[in-house]
Amino acid sequence: MRVSPRVQAGAHPGDEIARELARAPYDLLVLGCYDHGLLGQLYLGSAVESVVVRSRVPVALLVAHGETRDRMR
Protein backbone atom coordinates (compact mmCIF):
# COMPACT_ATOMS: atom_id res chain seq x y z
CA MET A 1 0.00 0.00 0.00
CA ARG A 2 1.32 3.43 -0.88
CA VAL A 3 0.35 6.29 1.44
CA SER A 4 0.72 9.94 0.44
CA PRO A 5 -0.28 12.33 3.21
CA ARG A 6 -1.79 15.65 2.11
CA VAL A 7 -3.07 18.61 4.08
CA GLN A 8 -5.68 20.85 2.48
CA ALA A 9 -7.42 23.71 4.29
CA GLY A 10 -10.95 24.73 3.44
CA ALA A 11 -14.28 25.89 4.81
CA HIS A 12 -15.82 22.41 5.03
CA PRO A 13 -13.75 19.23 5.45
CA GLY A 14 -16.28 17.13 3.52
CA ASP A 15 -15.88 19.35 0.44
CA GLU A 16 -12.09 19.16 0.59
CA ILE A 17 -12.11 15.37 0.89
CA ALA A 18 -14.55 15.13 -2.06
CA ARG A 19 -12.22 17.35 -4.14
CA GLU A 20 -9.28 15.10 -3.33
CA LEU A 21 -11.26 12.00 -4.29
CA ALA A 22 -12.10 13.64 -7.64
CA ARG A 23 -8.44 14.66 -8.18
CA ALA A 24 -6.99 11.16 -8.41
CA PRO A 25 -8.18 7.56 -8.63
CA TYR A 26 -8.45 5.90 -5.22
CA ASP A 27 -9.38 2.32 -4.35
CA LEU A 28 -10.47 2.94 -0.77
CA LEU A 29 -11.02 5.85 1.61
CA VAL A 30 -10.39 5.19 5.30
CA LEU A 31 -11.80 7.78 7.72
CA GLY A 32 -11.41 7.93 11.45
CA CYS A 33 -14.33 9.53 13.26
CA TYR A 34 -16.03 9.79 16.64
CA ASP A 35 -19.64 8.91 17.42
CA HIS A 36 -21.24 12.11 18.72
CA GLY A 37 -24.71 10.55 19.03
CA LEU A 38 -26.75 10.45 22.20
CA LEU A 39 -28.98 7.73 23.62
CA GLY A 40 -27.57 5.00 21.38
CA GLN A 41 -28.12 6.82 18.09
CA LEU A 42 -25.10 7.00 15.80
CA TYR A 43 -24.14 10.52 14.69
CA LEU A 44 -20.77 11.03 13.01
CA GLY A 45 -21.10 14.66 11.99
CA SER A 46 -21.89 16.50 8.79
CA ALA A 47 -18.41 16.20 7.26
CA VAL A 48 -18.32 12.40 7.54
CA GLU A 49 -21.92 12.12 6.34
CA SER A 50 -21.16 14.31 3.33
CA VAL A 51 -18.12 12.27 2.34
CA VAL A 52 -19.87 8.90 2.71
CA VAL A 53 -22.87 10.03 0.64
CA ARG A 54 -20.78 11.63 -2.13
CA SER A 55 -17.94 9.13 -2.37
CA ARG A 56 -17.68 7.00 -5.49
CA VAL A 57 -15.07 4.77 -3.84
CA PRO A 58 -15.64 2.40 -0.93
CA VAL A 59 -15.36 4.06 2.49
CA ALA A 60 -14.14 2.30 5.64
CA LEU A 61 -15.12 4.15 8.82
CA LEU A 62 -13.10 3.63 11.98
CA VAL A 63 -15.58 4.79 14.62
CA ALA A 64 -14.57 5.54 18.20
CA HIS A 65 -17.25 5.27 20.88
CA GLY A 66 -17.23 6.36 24.50
CA GLU A 67 -16.80 9.50 26.53
CA THR A 68 -14.76 12.46 25.35
CA ARG A 69 -12.97 14.81 27.69
CA ASP A 70 -15.57 17.50 26.88
CA ARG A 71 -18.46 15.24 27.88
CA MET A 72 -16.79 14.18 31.12
CA ARG A 73 -16.46 17.75 32.43
Z-matrix of the N, CA and C atoms (Angstrom, degrees):
N
C 1 1.431
C 2 1.530 1 107.68
N 3 1.288 2 116.42 1 134.49
C 4 1.456 3 122.08 2 176.87
C 5 1.525 4 108.15 3 -104.48
N 6 1.306 5 117.03 4 128.65
C 7 1.464 6 122.40 5 179.80
C 8 1.519 7 108.27 6 -116.33
N 9 1.343 8 115.56 7 130.01
C 10 1.461 9 121.35 8 177.28
C 11 1.513 10 108.61 9 -127.03
N 12 1.328 11 117.43 10 98.10
C 13 1.469 12 119.09 11 -179.47
C 14 1.525 13 111.54 12 -67.97
N 15 1.327 14 115.35 13 140.54
C 16 1.472 15 122.19 14 176.98
C 17 1.520 16 107.95 15 -138.71
N 18 1.314 17 115.47 16 144.44
C 19 1.459 18 120.95 17 174.55
C 20 1.520 19 107.13 18 -120.59
N 21 1.328 20 115.65 19 126.91
C 22 1.457 21 121.13 20 -179.54
C 23 1.522 22 108.14 21 -134.99
N 24 1.304 23 117.73 22 122.56
C 25 1.468 24 122.12 23 178.84
C 26 1.524 25 109.87 24 -90.02
N 27 1.322 26 115.34 25 146.30
C 28 1.454 27 119.90 26 177.68
C 29 1.513 28 110.30 27 -170.06
N 30 1.318 29 115.72 28 175.24
C 31 1.463 30 121.42 29 -177.26
C 32 1.527 31 112.22 30 -71.16
N 33 1.327 32 117.59 31 -34.78
C 34 1.461 33 120.81 32 -177.27
C 35 1.526 34 108.88 33 -135.57
N 36 1.320 35 118.32 34 118.99
C 37 1.464 36 121.02 35 -177.21
C 38 1.532 37 113.55 36 -55.72
N 39 1.326 38 117.66 37 -37.92
C 40 1.459 39 120.57 38 179.77
C 41 1.511 40 112.46 39 -60.04
N 42 1.339 41 116.76 40 -39.64
C 43 1.474 42 121.11 41 178.21
C 44 1.519 43 111.20 42 -65.90
N 45 1.316 44 116.81 43 -41.07
C 46 1.470 45 120.54 44 -179.01
C 47 1.526 46 111.16 45 -67.46
N 48 1.320 47 117.11 46 -39.64
C 49 1.466 48 119.94 47 177.66
C 50 1.523 49 109.80 48 -66.16
N 51 1.324 50 118.60 49 -41.49
C 52 1.466 51 122.04 50 177.72
C 53 1.526 52 110.75 51 -61.64
N 54 1.330 53 117.73 52 -39.80
C 55 1.475 54 120.97 53 177.28
C 56 1.521 55 110.98 54 -62.18
N 57 1.331 56 115.83 55 -42.44
C 58 1.465 57 119.74 56 179.52
C 59 1.530 58 110.63 57 -65.12
N 60 1.308 59 117.46 58 -40.18
C 61 1.463 60 120.28 59 178.70
C 62 1.528 61 111.70 60 -65.00
N 63 1.339 62 117.03 61 -30.58
C 64 1.469 63 120.86 62 177.62
C 65 1.530 64 111.49 63 -79.41
N 66 1.341 65 117.38 64 -21.95
C 67 1.464 66 122.32 65 -175.85
C 68 1.524 67 112.84 66 -71.67
N 69 1.315 68 117.21 67 -35.40
C 70 1.457 69 121.17 68 -174.80
C 71 1.521 70 109.91 69 -145.24
N 72 1.335 71 116.82 70 157.18
C 73 1.469 72 118.58 71 178.13
C 74 1.529 73 111.00 72 -76.44
N 75 1.307 74 116.62 73 128.68
C 76 1.460 75 122.82 74 177.73
C 77 1.519 76 108.79 75 -123.27
N 78 1.323 77 116.01 76 149.08
C 79 1.461 78 121.32 77 177.90
C 80 1.523 79 112.23 78 -93.64
N 81 1.330 80 116.49 79 -27.97
C 82 1.456 81 121.08 80 -175.93
C 83 1.522 82 109.31 81 -158.30
N 84 1.323 83 116.11 82 141.59
C 85 1.456 84 122.45 83 173.52
C 86 1.525 85 107.57 84 -113.81
N 87 1.316 86 116.40 85 125.01
C 88 1.461 87 121.68 86 177.57
C 89 1.517 88 107.98 87 -111.25
N 90 1.326 89 117.22 88 121.41
C 91 1.459 90 122.66 89 -179.34
C 92 1.521 91 109.92 90 -119.78
N 93 1.296 92 116.20 91 133.83
C 94 1.449 93 121.57 92 170.47
C 95 1.514 94 108.28 93 -95.03
N 96 1.320 95 117.72 94 137.43
C 97 1.460 96 120.32 95 -178.79
C 98 1.527 97 109.39 96 -151.95
N 99 1.302 98 115.51 97 169.99
C 100 1.458 99 122.29 98 -178.93
C 101 1.519 100 109.42 99 -121.87
N 102 1.296 101 117.45 100 135.36
C 103 1.465 102 122.83 101 177.90
C 104 1.526 103 108.80 102 -75.55
N 105 1.338 104 115.52 103 112.52
C 106 1.468 105 121.39 104 179.89
C 107 1.534 106 112.01 105 -97.44
N 108 1.332 107 116.82 106 5.29
C 109 1.460 108 120.88 107 -176.20
C 110 1.519 109 112.97 108 -69.79
N 111 1.311 110 114.15 109 158.14
C 112 1.460 111 121.29 110 177.76
C 113 1.520 112 109.54 111 -116.35
N 114 1.307 113 116.70 112 155.16
C 115 1.461 114 123.41 113 175.36
C 116 1.529 115 112.97 114 54.53
N 117 1.327 116 116.55 115 39.98
C 118 1.458 117 120.96 116 175.31
C 119 1.508 118 116.22 117 79.97
N 120 1.332 119 118.16 118 3.31
C 121 1.457 120 120.47 119 178.34
C 122 1.522 121 109.39 120 -95.59
N 123 1.326 122 116.66 121 129.36
C 124 1.448 123 122.31 122 -178.95
C 125 1.525 124 110.59 123 -74.02
N 126 1.324 125 117.38 124 126.57
C 127 1.460 126 122.16 125 172.67
C 128 1.520 127 107.07 126 -140.38
N 129 1.319 128 116.34 127 117.80
C 130 1.460 129 121.71 128 -175.08
C 131 1.517 130 113.22 129 -103.62
N 132 1.306 131 118.42 130 -6.81
C 133 1.451 132 121.76 131 179.03
C 134 1.514 133 112.29 132 102.80
N 135 1.320 134 115.78 133 160.15
C 136 1.458 135 121.00 134 -174.43
C 137 1.530 136 112.87 135 -69.14
N 138 1.317 137 118.28 136 -33.99
C 139 1.468 138 120.13 137 -179.60
C 140 1.526 139 110.92 138 -65.11
N 141 1.329 140 116.84 139 -47.69
C 142 1.470 141 120.70 140 179.66
C 143 1.527 142 109.76 141 -64.23
N 144 1.316 143 117.03 142 -44.56
C 145 1.463 144 120.61 143 178.91
C 146 1.523 145 111.20 144 -58.48
N 147 1.317 146 117.17 145 -44.85
C 148 1.458 147 122.07 146 179.65
C 149 1.522 148 111.70 147 -60.24
N 150 1.322 149 116.64 148 -44.78
C 151 1.463 150 120.74 149 -178.92
C 152 1.527 151 110.45 150 -65.65
N 153 1.309 152 117.73 151 -46.12
C 154 1.469 153 120.85 152 -177.67
C 155 1.529 154 110.56 153 -62.32
N 156 1.310 155 117.85 154 -41.83
C 157 1.462 156 121.64 155 -178.45
C 158 1.529 157 111.12 156 -69.01
N 159 1.325 158 117.81 157 -38.53
C 160 1.464 159 121.70 158 -174.23
C 161 1.517 160 114.56 159 -89.61
N 162 1.310 161 118.31 160 -15.38
C 163 1.455 162 121.20 161 -173.69
C 164 1.526 163 111.71 162 -68.89
N 165 1.326 164 114.70 163 137.10
C 166 1.467 165 120.83 164 175.00
C 167 1.524 166 110.73 165 -100.20
N 168 1.319 167 116.72 166 0.92
C 169 1.466 168 121.53 167 176.00
C 170 1.525 169 107.89 168 -114.24
N 171 1.318 170 117.47 169 156.66
C 172 1.462 171 119.34 170 177.27
C 173 1.526 172 111.30 171 -59.81
N 174 1.336 173 115.90 172 143.69
C 175 1.458 174 122.00 173 -179.69
C 176 1.525 175 108.87 174 -120.33
N 177 1.325 176 116.38 175 127.62
C 178 1.460 177 122.03 176 173.42
C 179 1.526 178 107.28 177 -106.37
N 180 1.332 179 116.80 178 120.64
C 181 1.456 180 121.67 179 179.80
C 182 1.520 181 109.99 180 -100.65
N 183 1.307 182 116.18 181 126.90
C 184 1.463 183 122.36 182 174.55
C 185 1.522 184 105.53 183 -102.38
N 186 1.314 185 116.96 184 101.04
C 187 1.467 186 122.35 185 -170.87
C 188 1.523 187 110.26 186 -101.58
N 189 1.324 188 115.55 187 125.35
C 190 1.460 189 121.89 188 174.84
C 191 1.527 190 108.39 189 -94.49
N 192 1.318 191 116.05 190 137.66
C 193 1.467 192 121.92 191 177.58
C 194 1.519 193 108.16 192 -120.80
N 195 1.308 194 116.08 193 159.54
C 196 1.462 195 119.84 194 176.56
C 197 1.503 196 111.02 195 120.27
N 198 1.315 197 114.67 196 -174.09
C 199 1.467 198 121.47 197 -176.99
C 200 1.513 199 111.59 198 -80.97
N 201 1.327 200 115.79 199 140.40
C 202 1.457 201 121.20 200 171.59
C 203 1.527 202 107.98 201 -96.92
N 204 1.300 203 116.09 202 166.94
C 205 1.464 204 119.28 203 176.60
C 206 1.516 205 111.18 204 -61.22
N 207 1.351 206 117.71 205 -36.88
C 208 1.465 207 121.12 206 -179.97
C 209 1.516 208 111.60 207 -64.39
N 210 1.323 209 117.44 208 -38.74
C 211 1.467 210 120.48 209 -178.67
C 212 1.517 211 112.08 210 -73.69
N 213 1.326 212 117.37 211 -26.43
C 214 1.456 213 121.38 212 -176.68
C 215 1.526 214 112.23 213 -80.55
N 216 1.297 215 118.31 214 -14.01
C 217 1.474 216 121.36 215 -178.97
C 218 1.496 217 111.89 216 -75.83
